[in-house]
């Protein structure tokens, strides 16, 4: 089943008040400087090993990126970004893995889609590269449009800012011919927002989904807001990440983007079992 088909199946259940289990996106950072695991999977061999591990743990798809998006990141040009990505994406696509590429560059996205990637995860919502929307449309790919801001401003009305940003992104998508059923929106937790704005963004995901009639992707894994709110270092943030992603799932998240796949798979699967109506009783202790 393609990613677009998986999304269609999820959307078909949208009117139901029952639990809708989100798709689980595993993160593979082929970078030396990502905030959480920078350098750990920088070689193709290490990245492929991690990708296979995440798939074995139950990831529905993998999001592979080769340029960090953390605050203060070091930009890389398109040639270097693709040099890092190609030896990871190509073999995974040949193996049949469902893949997303985390990039803001149309030239990188084009090569990735030709290689067999099914989704583009753009942290600037089609607005950083004027060719991105047409590249996505030409391939018929799924795209995640994320909200972003250059500057953190506590006085900003985030709902108004969301609407201005997403309205512009969706106009770009419409003009290019991107099908609405292939679009996800990402509230942009951790990107140009205060801690309180990040919390508000998670709390208002269902409002965002309802306003645009589009599914939502949530990415909070190990983010700095947990350090600021709870005093936890990066690798001590799994419990907080699980809590927020489970809350996000109850608020209608279609997809959650995570480093720790097995823990999320267990939590989501158990929640799904508890939420199923008419479960057979007495056959499991």
Order of alpha helices (4+ residues) and beta strands (2+ residues): alpha-beta-alpha-beta-alpha-beta-alpha-beta-alpha-beta-alpha-beta-alpha-alpha-beta-alpha-alpha-beta-alpha
